[in-house]
């Protein structure tokens, strides 16, 4: 039996959003392909972790999953329609139980004697899972459609979760010679282990040393365009955001920025000289660091 998203992330159904987010980040760091190059099993595990967080990290999707289970994961799933259908089914079964012959079905067009012409085919819906890099750069995907075979689709750069691409005439065939429907492709971008997205902007948590954040430094930062150098001003604060203009996501003629969020990493081994220097550094503060802290 396949694992549920809760089981994949190792959290209970009662877990809050912060617990779910922390569990995802911990597992994503452990199984990310960049950390496990060439490990196909780790890559598959990472994809499962990302898919699970895509459900549980979104309040609406989580609520739909809790109510409808795996059915809510299908592309184009509509909770309102699902509830209406379930109510209809319940009513139909109740009525059927009252009559030996069961429920009867008819076509209203036949009832009123209307002539029916060629009917347009139904629209088909498909969901495409993408990595963030694919969404940023654009990607070509293959879809195997019933009765049509494999269709190649180009996802333009800048796609986001919920973006919909319409392919006219690629839906179900029409009845009695009617025109075919359309194919609606909805994109779902998997969460990234190190980057967070806000529209066309990206944020990256950037680890720095005590020396780099106090004395300033020029350090290399990875971007989807390749590594770039970022200058850290002396005595920057932990959590400071430094902007790399034009290194975010591009959609048509607009491109966002990449924000590097500084995160100080303390040395991981004891050093007496460093400890003494840090104790002496208190004299360099012009005011108590917690003087404005009040509840």
Buried (B, 14 or more C-beta within 10 A) or exposed (E): EEEBBBEBBBBEEEBEEEBBBEBBBEBBEBBBBEEBEEEEEBBEBBBBBBBBBBBBBBEEBBEBBEEBEEEBBEBEBEBEEBEEEEEEEEEEEEEEEEEEEEEEEEEEEEEEEEEEEEEBBBBBBBBBBBBBEBBBBBBEBEBEBEEBEEBEBEBEBBBBBEBEBEBEEBBBBBEEEEBBBBBBBBBBBBBBBBBBBEEBBBBBBBEBBBEBBBEEBEBEBBBBEEEEEBEBEEEBEEEBEBEBEEBBBBBEEEBBBBBBBBBBEEEEEEEEEEEEEEEEEEEEEEEEEEEEEEE
